[in-house]
Amino acid sequence: MFLRRKKKISSRRQQVRDTLATERFTRLASIVNSPYPKATVVLLFFILLTTLVLGLQVSPDTIYEQGLRSLKAWPQLLSLLVIVSTVSVGISLYLLHYQPGMLHKTTRLIALASLFWILLAITRIFSFDENWKPLAVGTAVACAIVLTISYDQRFAIGMVMFYTMLAAFAVDQIASVELLLIMVAGALSCCFSLREIRTRKKLIEVSLLAAVTVFLTAAALGLIQNHPPKEFCFRAGTAAAAAFVVGIFIQAFLPIIEQAFGIATSMTLMDYSDANQPLLRKLAMDAPGTFSHSLLIGSISEAAAESIDANGLLCRVGAYYHDIGKIHKPAYFVENQMGSASRHEQLSPAMSQLIIVGHVKDGIEIAKEFGLPAVLRQFIETHHGTTLMEYFYHEARKKQDDKQSTVSDSEFRYPGPKPKSKEAAIVMLGDAAESACRSLADHTPAKVETLVHALVMKRLQDGQFDECELTLRELSRIEASLSKSLAAHHHGRIAYPIAEETANTNGNNTGNDSDATGRQTEVNQDNAHEEPAI
């Protein structure tokens, strides 16, 4: 009996097999570590819970008594499962297309799924009484308001359409076209009228408009179907009242909504822009130069953001807080040195680099300590991106010996991350442009424009805008706005003429010269507080 010889494998073939195995493992690891598994789990739980809620056929108080009999028959339940799964997959594809960043934030996915599930459960509860079915309109309005506040109008409109599809099955039967149209009318009126919340009465105005829209739509549909006036007036009034009350409830729970979705409304941003905020007061006291610099960055960044229809208020408030990390070591930053010698002269470039980079990490810690919203903390993290600290990098190269290894620019770069929003990119550019303009001896518009253009191109070529959605056209508008704002800020002044003192005829030159000097000093001090005549 002969033993079969083991087939010899060439080293090249074995290397190919090892490479393929490594690639497969890497691909599998990337899938496991990606956000898709978590998103899939959230989707499956949402489908299951929504199907169970829509499948209830008895009131909630009898569920415990009847157990599984409280659900619809299995064929109907499976049909609901198919419909809910189809709509849920549509929601997932819509999220993937218009809000792909949400897949990386599991808490936001859970918050969105919970919002849908809670509103559908409320709709299902209302459906057990025929007279209260119009109250389902209120849940559609609530969904529209919350999503418009948390995201934007386009995203809210799309998601509300998916919600109304599910809500149509939450009323124990396939909802009539009448109820579906009323829900759509109320939700769309909220989406289109609610752009931002800057005042406390904004939500009341939006809910009032939704109530009027709902009432008119319901009344018109009732007349078309020849319903008795008393019946369609009651249904229209019930739906309109639900739409109006929803706005008041959301106003009361607005802080909880902001925390759940990790956002800050314009009203909240206005509160954080108040100079009496404890963190801004601390910045003004401990680092007055940085505070003044931040105020200017806020002003020019807001104008730049508005030039591309971005959120100018978010830019301004984010700029106020972007440098709060300098509170710990204010004297190491030039704007707080007040003409004194730089402390970096006594330090090595590597040590200076650690101190400068540290203000980003310190800023994040201070922001968390003071409870700053996450939407504002992004400006602290990204206002330098991964840019190179050129001054200390060149100083390190000058001081290196022949025996030392070449200094790498990666050692003198900020850790990032890069800006992920248009507003964060605008603050980055405003911060760099304003700092550079202070070093100019000539602040003519042409000089400022040339400097700003060079900085914008350097950031673009360095890949600092790779993770945000800025277009070249928007970048050009931002550049023009920054140039205009900085040139206006560094405008020139007309030199005041020095008054010539006539010689005193009595020969008392010493006293007169002293008096003239004193008088001239007083004139200069007075003129310093006045605007020139021209």
NORPEBEL-V350405 format. One record per residue. N is the residue number from 1. PHI is phi in whole degrees, -180 to 180 (* if undefined). PSI is psi in whole degrees, 0 to 359 (NA if undefined). D_LAST is the distance of its C-alpha to the last C-alpha in Angstrom with 1 decimal. Layout:
N | PHI | PSI | D_LAST
N | PHI | PSI | D_LAST
This chain:
1 | * | 125 | 114.2
2 | -97 | 139 | 111.3
3 | -83 | 135 | 107.9
4 | -75 | 128 | 104.9
5 | -74 | 142 | 102.7
6 | -71 | 130 | 99.1
7 | -68 | 129 | 97.0
8 | -80 | 132 | 94.8
9 | -106 | 131 | 91.2
10 | -67 | 155 | 89.2
11 | -64 | 325 | 86.3
12 | -67 | 318 | 83.9
13 | -66 | 321 | 85.0
14 | -64 | 323 | 84.8
15 | -65 | 320 | 81.2
16 | -64 | 318 | 80.3
17 | -63 | 318 | 81.8
18 | -64 | 321 | 80.0
19 | -64 | 317 | 76.7
20 | -64 | 320 | 77.4
21 | -64 | 320 | 78.3
22 | -65 | 318 | 75.2
23 | -64 | 320 | 73.0
24 | -64 | 318 | 74.8
25 | -65 | 319 | 74.3
26 | -63 | 319 | 70.6
27 | -65 | 318 | 70.2
28 | -66 | 319 | 72.1
29 | -65 | 322 | 70.1
30 | -66 | 324 | 66.8
31 | -69 | 317 | 68.1
32 | -65 | 320 | 69.2
33 | -83 | 352 | 65.9
34 | -76 | 167 | 63.8
35 | -76 | 353 | 62.7
36 | -65 | 320 | 65.1
37 | -60 | 316 | 68.1
38 | -65 | 318 | 66.3
39 | -64 | 323 | 64.8
40 | -65 | 320 | 68.3
41 | -63 | 316 | 69.8
42 | -61 | 318 | 67.1
43 | -63 | 316 | 67.8
44 | -64 | 317 | 71.6
45 | -62 | 320 | 71.3
46 | -64 | 315 | 69.1
47 | -61 | 315 | 71.6
48 | -64 | 309 | 74.5
49 | -66 | 321 | 73.0
50 | -66 | 319 | 71.6
51 | -63 | 319 | 75.0
52 | -65 | 319 | 76.7
53 | -66 | 313 | 74.4
54 | -70 | 339 | 74.7
55 | -86 | 356 | 78.5
56 | -67 | 136 | 79.1
57 | -121 | 6 | 81.4
58 | -130 | 165 | 81.9
59 | -68 | 155 | 79.7
60 | -59 | 332 | 78.4
61 | -75 | 349 | 80.7
62 | -110 | 6 | 83.8
63 | -64 | 319 | 82.7
64 | -65 | 324 | 84.5
65 | -74 | 320 | 87.7
66 | -94 | 341 | 87.9
67 | 63 | 230 | 86.5
68 | -66 | 339 | 86.4
69 | -68 | 346 | 87.8
70 | -74 | 346 | 84.4
71 | -90 | 162 | 83.1
72 | -70 | 174 | 83.8
73 | -64 | 154 | 86.6
74 | -58 | 319 | 86.3
75 | -59 | 317 | 85.9
76 | -67 | 321 | 83.0
77 | -66 | 319 | 81.5
78 | -67 | 324 | 81.6
79 | -64 | 317 | 80.1
80 | -62 | 321 | 77.2
81 | -61 | 318 | 76.9
82 | -64 | 316 | 76.6
83 | -66 | 314 | 73.9
84 | -63 | 321 | 71.9
85 | -65 | 318 | 72.1
86 | -63 | 313 | 70.9
87 | -65 | 321 | 67.9
88 | -66 | 322 | 67.1
89 | -64 | 321 | 67.3
90 | -61 | 319 | 64.8
91 | -62 | 318 | 62.5
92 | -63 | 316 | 62.9
93 | -65 | 323 | 62.1
94 | -65 | 317 | 59.0
95 | -61 | 315 | 57.8
96 | -63 | 329 | 58.6
97 | -85 | 318 | 56.5
98 | -106 | 337 | 53.4
99 | -136 | 62 | 53.4
100 | -64 | 334 | 55.2
101 | -66 | 339 | 53.5
102 | -67 | 334 | 55.4
103 | -65 | 336 | 58.6
104 | -86 | 356 | 57.5
105 | -121 | 93 | 56.9
106 | -62 | 325 | 60.3
107 | -63 | 323 | 59.0
108 | -69 | 321 | 56.9
109 | -62 | 316 | 59.9
110 | -65 | 320 | 62.0
111 | -63 | 317 | 59.4
112 | -66 | 315 | 59.2
113 | -64 | 321 | 63.0
114 | -65 | 321 | 63.4
115 | -60 | 311 | 61.0
116 | -61 | 314 | 63.1
117 | -65 | 317 | 66.4
118 | -64 | 316 | 65.5
119 | -67 | 323 | 64.3
120 | -68 | 323 | 67.3
121 | -64 | 319 | 69.6
122 | -64 | 317 | 68.1
123 | -61 | 319 | 68.5
124 | -65 | 323 | 72.1
125 | -66 | 317 | 72.8
126 | -64 | 332 | 71.5
127 | -72 | 347 | 73.7
128 | -72 | 343 | 76.9
129 | -118 | 124 | 76.5
130 | -59 | 325 | 76.1
131 | -72 | 339 | 74.0
132 | -103 | 6 | 71.4
133 | -62 | 326 | 70.8
134 | -60 | 342 | 67.6
135 | -66 | 345 | 66.1
136 | -60 | 336 | 65.9
137 | -61 | 324 | 62.7
138 | -62 | 324 | 61.0
139 | -69 | 325 | 61.7
140 | -66 | 319 | 60.1
141 | -64 | 318 | 57.0
142 | -62 | 318 | 56.9
143 | -62 | 318 | 57.3
144 | -65 | 316 | 54.4
145 | -65 | 313 | 52.0
146 | -63 | 317 | 52.9
147 | -71 | 325 | 52.6
148 | -68 | 322 | 49.3
149 | -66 | 318 | 47.9
150 | -79 | 330 | 49.4
151 | -128 | 247 | 48.6
152 | -144 | 176 | 47.1
153 | -67 | 317 | 48.0
154 | -63 | 314 | 49.9
155 | -65 | 320 | 52.0
156 | -64 | 319 | 52.7
157 | -61 | 314 | 53.9
158 | -63 | 316 | 56.3
159 | -69 | 325 | 57.7
160 | -65 | 324 | 58.2
161 | -61 | 318 | 60.2
162 | -65 | 321 | 62.6
163 | -64 | 317 | 62.8
164 | -64 | 330 | 63.8
165 | -63 | 315 | 66.6
166 | -69 | 322 | 68.0
167 | -65 | 332 | 67.5
168 | -64 | 333 | 69.5
169 | -93 | 357 | 72.5
170 | -89 | 1 | 71.9
171 | -105 | 31 | 73.2
172 | 76 | 346 | 76.8
173 | -153 | 167 | 77.0
174 | -65 | 118 | 74.9
175 | -62 | 151 | 72.3
176 | -72 | 162 | 72.2
177 | -60 | 328 | 69.5
178 | -59 | 306 | 68.4
179 | -66 | 322 | 67.5
180 | -64 | 317 | 65.9
181 | -66 | 323 | 63.6
182 | -66 | 317 | 62.6
183 | -63 | 316 | 61.7
184 | -64 | 318 | 59.7
185 | -62 | 314 | 57.8
186 | -65 | 319 | 56.9
187 | -68 | 316 | 55.9
188 | -66 | 324 | 53.8
189 | -62 | 324 | 51.9
190 | -70 | 316 | 50.9
191 | -62 | 317 | 50.0
192 | -78 | 332 | 47.7
193 | -93 | 346 | 46.0
194 | -108 | 97 | 45.5
195 | -96 | 315 | 42.8
196 | -155 | 161 | 41.6
197 | -114 | 100 | 42.1
198 | -105 | 342 | 38.9
199 | -127 | 159 | 40.3
200 | -74 | 342 | 43.8
201 | -94 | 1 | 44.7
202 | -62 | 315 | 44.1
203 | -65 | 325 | 47.8
204 | -67 | 319 | 49.1
205 | -63 | 317 | 47.2
206 | -66 | 315 | 48.5
207 | -67 | 327 | 52.1
208 | -66 | 317 | 52.0
209 | -62 | 318 | 51.0
210 | -63 | 320 | 53.8
211 | -64 | 318 | 56.3
212 | -65 | 316 | 55.5
213 | -62 | 316 | 55.9
214 | -63 | 316 | 59.1
215 | -63 | 314 | 60.6
216 | -65 | 318 | 59.9
217 | -65 | 314 | 61.3
218 | -65 | 319 | 64.4
219 | -66 | 319 | 65.1
220 | -65 | 317 | 64.8
221 | -66 | 325 | 67.2
222 | -65 | 320 | 69.6
223 | -67 | 321 | 69.7
224 | -61 | 322 | 70.4
225 | -89 | 6 | 73.3
226 | 60 | 36 | 74.7
227 | -72 | 152 | 74.6
228 | -59 | 142 | 75.4
229 | -55 | 319 | 72.3
230 | -63 | 321 | 73.1
231 | -70 | 309 | 73.4
232 | -74 | 334 | 70.2
233 | -68 | 321 | 68.1
234 | -65 | 315 | 69.3
235 | -66 | 318 | 68.6
236 | -66 | 318 | 65.1
237 | -66 | 321 | 64.3
238 | -64 | 315 | 65.6
239 | -65 | 318 | 63.5
240 | -66 | 319 | 60.4
241 | -63 | 320 | 60.9
242 | -63 | 318 | 61.4
243 | -64 | 322 | 58.1
244 | -73 | 317 | 56.2
245 | -65 | 328 | 57.9
246 | -58 | 318 | 57.2
247 | -60 | 320 | 53.4
248 | -67 | 318 | 53.9
249 | -64 | 318 | 56.2
250 | -66 | 325 | 53.8
251 | -59 | 320 | 51.0
252 | -72 | 325 | 53.3
253 | -99 | 15 | 54.4
254 | -59 | 317 | 51.0
255 | -60 | 323 | 50.8
256 | -68 | 321 | 54.2
257 | -64 | 317 | 53.3
258 | -62 | 318 | 50.2
259 | -69 | 322 | 52.4
260 | -67 | 320 | 55.2
261 | -98 | 0 | 53.0
262 | 66 | 40 | 50.7
263 | -126 | 170 | 47.5
264 | -135 | 122 | 44.6
265 | -72 | 168 | 43.4
266 | -61 | 327 | 39.8
267 | -65 | 320 | 40.6
268 | -67 | 320 | 41.9
269 | -64 | 323 | 38.9
270 | -62 | 321 | 36.7
271 | -64 | 319 | 38.8
272 | -75 | 345 | 38.5
273 | -84 | 353 | 34.6
274 | -67 | 129 | 34.7
275 | -65 | 345 | 33.4
276 | -85 | 1 | 36.5
277 | -59 | 136 | 38.8
278 | -54 | 321 | 41.0
279 | -71 | 320 | 40.3
280 | -69 | 324 | 36.5
281 | -65 | 320 | 36.7
282 | -65 | 321 | 39.0
283 | -65 | 318 | 36.6
284 | -66 | 326 | 33.7
285 | -80 | 316 | 36.0
286 | -87 | 329 | 37.9
287 | -138 | 72 | 35.3
288 | -62 | 326 | 31.8
289 | -65 | 318 | 30.2
290 | -65 | 322 | 32.2
291 | -62 | 314 | 31.2
292 | -64 | 318 | 27.5
293 | -60 | 318 | 28.3
294 | -66 | 322 | 30.4
295 | -62 | 318 | 27.8
296 | -67 | 318 | 25.4
297 | -61 | 320 | 28.4
298 | -61 | 319 | 29.2
299 | -67 | 311 | 25.9
300 | -73 | 330 | 25.8
301 | -71 | 322 | 29.5
302 | -62 | 317 | 29.5
303 | -65 | 320 | 27.1
304 | -66 | 320 | 29.3
305 | -65 | 319 | 32.4
306 | -68 | 336 | 31.3
307 | -70 | 340 | 30.6
308 | -118 | 17 | 34.4
309 | 62 | 31 | 35.6
310 | -89 | 181 | 36.6
311 | -82 | 96 | 36.6
312 | -66 | 322 | 33.0
313 | -64 | 318 | 33.9
314 | -62 | 320 | 36.7
315 | -61 | 315 | 34.4
316 | -64 | 312 | 31.9
317 | -69 | 321 | 34.7
318 | -62 | 323 | 36.6
319 | -66 | 328 | 33.7
320 | -60 | 327 | 33.5
321 | -107 | 0 | 37.2
322 | -67 | 335 | 37.5
323 | -114 | 25 | 37.3
324 | -68 | 344 | 39.2
325 | -66 | 344 | 41.9
326 | -76 | 356 | 39.8
327 | -62 | 324 | 40.6
328 | -69 | 321 | 43.9
329 | -134 | 65 | 42.6
330 | -65 | 328 | 38.8
331 | -69 | 347 | 38.9
332 | -89 | 4 | 40.0
333 | -119 | 135 | 36.8
334 | -60 | 326 | 33.8
335 | -70 | 345 | 31.2
336 | -106 | 4 | 33.3
337 | -83 | 343 | 34.2
338 | 52 | 42 | 31.2
339 | 85 | 353 | 31.5
340 | -78 | 168 | 35.3
341 | -65 | 145 | 37.8
342 | -73 | 136 | 38.8
343 | -73 | 345 | 42.1
344 | -74 | 346 | 43.0
345 | -65 | 335 | 43.6
346 | -95 | 2 | 46.9
347 | -117 | 157 | 47.9
348 | -76 | 156 | 49.4
349 | -57 | 324 | 47.5
350 | -65 | 319 | 50.1
351 | -68 | 320 | 49.6
352 | -63 | 322 | 45.8
353 | -62 | 319 | 46.3
354 | -63 | 321 | 48.5
355 | -68 | 316 | 45.9
356 | -66 | 315 | 43.1
357 | -64 | 327 | 45.3
358 | -62 | 339 | 46.6
359 | -70 | 338 | 43.3
360 | -72 | 311 | 44.1
361 | -63 | 318 | 47.6
362 | -63 | 323 | 46.5
363 | -64 | 320 | 44.0
364 | -64 | 317 | 46.7
365 | -65 | 319 | 48.9
366 | -66 | 318 | 46.3
367 | -61 | 317 | 45.4
368 | -67 | 323 | 49.1
369 | -63 | 322 | 49.5
370 | -93 | 6 | 46.8
371 | 70 | 35 | 48.1
372 | -70 | 137 | 45.1
373 | -61 | 152 | 46.0
374 | -61 | 329 | 47.1
375 | -67 | 337 | 44.3
376 | -92 | 332 | 41.8
377 | -67 | 336 | 44.0
378 | -63 | 329 | 43.8
379 | -70 | 329 | 40.2
380 | -69 | 319 | 41.5
381 | -72 | 325 | 44.3
382 | -110 | 1 | 42.6
383 | -71 | 348 | 39.0
384 | -114 | 348 | 40.4
385 | 57 | 230 | 43.3
386 | -119 | 35 | 45.6
387 | -70 | 164 | 42.9
388 | -94 | 134 | 43.6
389 | -81 | 87 | 42.2
390 | -63 | 320 | 41.6
391 | -61 | 308 | 40.7
392 | -72 | 332 | 43.8
393 | -66 | 314 | 45.9
394 | -69 | 326 | 45.1
395 | -64 | 320 | 45.6
396 | -65 | 322 | 49.0
397 | -69 | 327 | 50.0
398 | -67 | 322 | 49.1
399 | -89 | 354 | 51.3
400 | -73 | 146 | 54.3
401 | -89 | 167 | 57.5
402 | -66 | 333 | 59.7
403 | -79 | 339 | 62.3
404 | -81 | 153 | 60.0
405 | -72 | 156 | 59.6
406 | -62 | 135 | 56.5
407 | -70 | 127 | 53.6
408 | -89 | 141 | 53.2
409 | -69 | 338 | 49.8
410 | -64 | 336 | 51.4
411 | -73 | 342 | 51.6
412 | -117 | 29 | 47.8
413 | -107 | 150 | 46.9
414 | -69 | 150 | 45.9
415 | -74 | 347 | 48.9
416 | 87 | 195 | 47.1
417 | -78 | 174 | 47.7
418 | -78 | 158 | 45.4
419 | -58 | 137 | 43.2
420 | -111 | 0 | 45.4
421 | -137 | 160 | 42.8
422 | -62 | 321 | 39.6
423 | -64 | 318 | 37.6
424 | -66 | 323 | 39.0
425 | -66 | 323 | 38.2
426 | -65 | 317 | 34.6
427 | -65 | 322 | 34.2
428 | -58 | 312 | 35.9
429 | -67 | 318 | 33.5
430 | -63 | 320 | 30.4
431 | -64 | 313 | 31.9
432 | -67 | 318 | 32.6
433 | -68 | 319 | 29.3
434 | -67 | 320 | 27.2
435 | -65 | 320 | 29.4
436 | -70 | 324 | 29.3
437 | -65 | 333 | 25.5
438 | -67 | 339 | 25.3
439 | -88 | 353 | 27.3
440 | -74 | 138 | 25.0
441 | -84 | 330 | 23.3
442 | -118 | 116 | 21.0
443 | -103 | 37 | 19.5
444 | -68 | 153 | 18.6
445 | -54 | 323 | 19.7
446 | -65 | 318 | 22.7
447 | -65 | 318 | 23.9
448 | -65 | 316 | 23.7
449 | -61 | 318 | 25.6
450 | -63 | 317 | 28.2
451 | -66 | 314 | 28.8
452 | -64 | 318 | 29.1
453 | -61 | 318 | 31.4
454 | -64 | 320 | 33.6
455 | -68 | 319 | 33.9
456 | -64 | 315 | 34.8
457 | -65 | 323 | 37.4
458 | -65 | 317 | 38.9
459 | -65 | 322 | 39.4
460 | -66 | 314 | 40.9
461 | -70 | 335 | 43.3
462 | -81 | 357 | 44.2
463 | 78 | 24 | 45.5
464 | -75 | 344 | 43.3
465 | -107 | 18 | 43.1
466 | -68 | 334 | 46.8
467 | -105 | 5 | 47.5
468 | -117 | 172 | 44.8
469 | -102 | 32 | 44.4
470 | -74 | 135 | 41.2
471 | -98 | 166 | 41.3
472 | -65 | 325 | 39.6
473 | -66 | 318 | 37.6
474 | -66 | 322 | 36.4
475 | -63 | 322 | 35.7
476 | -66 | 320 | 33.5
477 | -68 | 321 | 31.5
478 | -62 | 316 | 31.2
479 | -60 | 315 | 29.9
480 | -64 | 319 | 27.2
481 | -67 | 317 | 26.1
482 | -63 | 318 | 26.1
483 | -61 | 315 | 24.2
484 | -64 | 316 | 21.4
485 | -67 | 317 | 21.3
486 | -70 | 322 | 21.4
487 | -65 | 323 | 18.8
488 | -69 | 323 | 16.4
489 | -69 | 320 | 17.7
490 | -95 | 39 | 17.2
491 | -67 | 155 | 13.7
492 | -81 | 165 | 12.1
493 | -122 | 150 | 10.0
494 | -82 | 129 | 8.3
495 | -69 | 135 | 11.3
496 | -80 | 135 | 11.4
497 | -72 | 145 | 13.5
498 | -88 | 123 | 17.0
499 | -68 | 133 | 18.2
500 | -84 | 129 | 21.5
501 | -91 | 129 | 24.4
502 | -76 | 145 | 26.9
503 | -66 | 140 | 30.5
504 | -80 | 130 | 32.7
505 | -76 | 345 | 35.5
506 | -84 | 359 | 38.0
507 | 84 | 0 | 38.3
508 | -86 | 72 | 37.6
509 | -71 | 324 | 35.3
510 | -64 | 313 | 36.0
511 | -66 | 321 | 35.0
512 | -67 | 321 | 31.9
513 | -63 | 322 | 30.7
514 | -65 | 316 | 31.3
515 | -65 | 320 | 29.5
516 | -63 | 319 | 26.5
517 | -63 | 318 | 26.4
518 | -65 | 317 | 26.6
519 | -66 | 320 | 23.9
520 | -64 | 323 | 21.5
521 | -63 | 318 | 22.3
522 | -65 | 321 | 21.6
523 | -63 | 315 | 18.2
524 | -63 | 321 | 17.4
525 | -66 | 321 | 18.9
526 | -67 | 317 | 17.0
527 | -66 | 334 | 13.6
528 | -65 | 339 | 14.9
529 | -103 | 8 | 15.1
530 | -116 | 155 | 11.6
531 | -84 | 146 | 8.4
532 | -63 | 155 | 5.5
533 | -70 | 334 | 3.8
534 | -98 | NA | 0.0
